[in-house]
Amino acid sequence: MVNRNWTREETILAFSLYCQTPFGRIHSNNPQVRLLASKLDRTPSAVSMKMCNFGRFDPALKSRNVSGLCNGSKIDQIIWDEFSHDNESLIFEAAKIQEALTGTPISEEIDLSDLPDLPEGDEKERIVFARVNQHFFRKVLLSSYDSKCCITGLNVPELLVASHIKPWQVSDSKTERTKPSNGLLLNALHDKAFDRGYISVDTNYRIMVSSKLAEYNSSDICRDWLLSFKGKQIFLPDRFVPEQRFLEYHNDVVFIR
């Protein structure tokens, strides 16, 4: 390991991991921190300290009276100002840096098995980039919600979906599509119900159930898996708590009253 100044590229990778990690899990024993440290030829402690430097800028932490490390370099502020409100650019930059660092195309780390073979070019790059964004969004939500459905507590990752609160197709590509606070981690059934507007979450984080489901009240499964959750509060993450404006959008536009 060597003692040297942090480069812009290294700082971007550290910030990308910061954005994917609940603050309480930023420490030298975190496997993801250790992996990045190995790639950068730095100690896990150095990487975790670098990540904690970003905490002093984070309004979500300040609202909970939590602060990051007081010391840091100018590059930390520069990277925060450049990418904290532009997750899409952060993901793109981090993916390119990682490719150059490891020599492994990012496409090899993303599941493209459901797509036909695509020739190299802009179309393939566009699809791969979209998948990278989705991978980032899911990874952040799994980490934030401790790999548990925020409604039921189901903890089988393969059955969990990173759901957008404000739908992907109407979200701003730079500031909303990959923003973790525009997401909920749901099991596959509640994800579909949420997407179709049969359930929603109000601004007090309580579950709303559409009156349309009343016609299925005679079904035990419908009562147990949907109707019974009405009024209950979802499990909230320590970081990336769903934003009120996204919940209001879903309540007003998607939810079936």
Residue pairs with C-beta under 8 A, 6 or more apart in sequence:
1 41
1 42
1 43
1 46
2 41
2 42
5 73
6 14
6 50
6 73
6 75
8 75
8 78
8 79
9 97
9 100
9 101
10 40
10 42
11 50
11 75
11 76
11 79
12 79
12 83
12 90
12 93
12 94
12 97
13 36
13 39
13 40
13 94
13 97
13 98
13 101
14 36
14 47
14 50
14 51
14 54
15 51
15 54
15 79
15 80
15 83
15 90
16 90
16 91
16 94
17 32
17 33
17 36
17 47
17 51
18 26
18 51
18 54
18 55
19 87
19 90
19 140
19 180
20 32
20 136
20 139
20 140
20 143
21 30
21 32
21 33
21 51
21 143
22 143
22 144
22 237
22 238
22 239
23 52
23 55
23 58
23 61
23 66
23 68
23 238
23 239
24 238
25 143
26 33
26 48
26 51
26 52
27 33
27 48
28 34
28 43
28 44
28 45
28 47
28 48
29 44
30 44
30 48
33 44
33 47
33 48
33 51
34 44
36 47
37 43
37 44
37 46
37 47
39 98
39 101
39 102
40 47
40 101
49 69
50 76
52 68
52 69
53 68
53 69
53 71
53 72
53 73
53 76
54 68
54 76
54 79
54 80
55 61
55 66
55 67
55 68
55 69
56 67
56 68
56 69
56 70
56 72
57 68
57 76
57 77
57 80
57 84
58 68
60 239
60 240
60 241
61 67
61 68
61 239
82 89
83 89
83 90
83 93
85 174
85 175
86 174
86 175
87 136
87 174
87 175
87 177
87 178
87 179
88 133
88 173
88 174
88 177
88 178
89 174
91 132
91 133
91 136
91 178
92 129
92 132
95 106
95 129
95 132
96 106
98 104
98 106
99 105
99 106
106 128
106 132
107 124
107 128
109 135
110 128
110 131
110 132
110 135
111 131
112 127
112 128
112 131
115 127
118 124
118 127
133 177
133 178
134 162
136 178
137 162
137 177
137 178
137 180
137 183
138 162
140 162
140 180
140 183
140 240
141 162
141 180
141 183
141 184
141 185
141 240
142 157
142 160
142 162
142 185
144 180
144 185
144 237
144 238
144 239
144 240
145 185
145 235
145 237
146 155
146 237
147 155
147 157
147 160
147 185
148 154
148 155
148 160
148 185
148 235
149 155
149 160
149 185
149 186
149 187
149 190
150 184
150 185
150 186
150 234
150 235
150 236
150 237
151 186
151 187
151 190
151 207
151 229
151 232
151 234
151 235
152 187
152 190
153 235
154 160
154 187
159 187
159 188
160 185
160 186
160 187
160 188
161 185
161 186
161 187
161 188
161 191
162 183
162 185
163 183
163 184
163 185
163 186
163 191
163 194
163 195
164 171
164 177
164 182
164 183
165 182
165 183
165 184
165 201
165 242
165 243
165 246
165 247
165 249
165 250
166 176
166 182
166 246
166 249
166 250
167 195
167 254
168 177
171 177
171 182
176 182
176 246
179 243
180 239
180 240
181 240
181 241
181 242
181 243
181 246
182 242
182 243
182 246
183 240
183 242
184 194
184 201
184 234
184 242
186 194
189 225
190 199
190 225
193 199
193 226
194 200
194 250
195 254
196 256
197 210
197 254
197 255
197 256
198 209
198 210
198 212
198 213
198 226
198 256
199 207
199 208
199 209
199 210
199 226
199 229
199 255
200 207
200 208
200 210
200 247
200 250
200 251
200 254
200 255
201 207
201 208
201 234
201 242
201 247
201 250
202 208
202 247
202 251
203 244
203 247
203 248
203 251
204 233
205 233
205 234
205 236
205 242
205 247
206 231
206 232
206 233
206 234
207 229
207 230
207 231
207 232
207 233
207 234
208 230
208 251
208 255
209 226
209 227
209 229
209 230
210 255
210 256
210 257
211 256
211 257
212 256
213 222
213 226
213 227
214 227
216 222
217 223
217 227
236 242
